[in-house]
Amino acid sequence: MKKFIVSILILILISSASFAAEDDLTNAENHKIIGGLYSLAAAVELNAKTNPDINSLVRFFEKIPAGWQKEVKIESDKKSIWVGIAVNQYSSARRFLRENSQKLGILDAPNGSAWLGGEFAWLKAGETVKKKFNPVKFSAAEQDGIIFFNADKTDLWFSAWPNFNSRSRKEILEKHGTENHPVLTAPKVQETRRVSIYDQVKPSSVRIPDKMHMGTQKNSFDMSMEVGDVIFNPIPNTQRNR
């Protein structure tokens, strides 16, 4: 009986681990940060300069998300070029990054330590040798018009963020393409529905006042004012229905 219970517990642990691994590989945040780091590294290689800046990489992507330039960084020195992506303090990718940063080569700063919780995650894009850029090693594959990156010496694949344009995809595959890869599926990102300001702010109702008098005659009880030949009766201060 004891052996049976132990066997059940082992099966539960294995099942839990497999589900966790599957969730990690379909987590959009994991793809955005890790795939985003490799996308930046690939764009730095396409740019073919030893002193790149963020704005020089925009031309390699199909569409740049709003605020992208504020979420990414590039730092370079005489020996290497590093790319970084912001990691929100509430990001669902934080646990996966902590557990796999050393294996993936993701650091808390250029030439720093394995990422454990910094504001930015960093990846070495490559090294500069005699004014030439030698890119970091990785594999690439395409599925449904999306580039996927495989970190060197791992079995993990992450989709590009942002997606590359067709010319860039072709160049990346020519340099790093491989046919040795599993079925690749990009995670579905739930976009927030845009709501018009007119759906959120509704004007107050407008109605005709209870009594309003315009005329050339007045009685002894009214509060009307005579302006020229016209007498105006002020609108009564009555409480509106809510």
Buried (B, 14 or more C-beta within 10 A) or exposed (E): EEEEEEEEEEEEEEEEEEEEEEEBBEBBBBBBBBBBBBBBBBBBBBBEBBEBEBEBBEEBBEEEEEEBBEBBBBBBEEEBBBBBBBBEEEBEBBEBBBEBBEEBBBBBBBEEEBBEEBEBBBBBBBBBEEEEBBBBEBBBBBBEEBBBBBBEEEEBBBBBBBBBEEEBBEBBBEEBBEEEBEEBBBBEEEEEEEEEEEEEEEEEEEEEEEEEEEEEEBEEEEEBEEEEEEBEBEEEEEEEEE
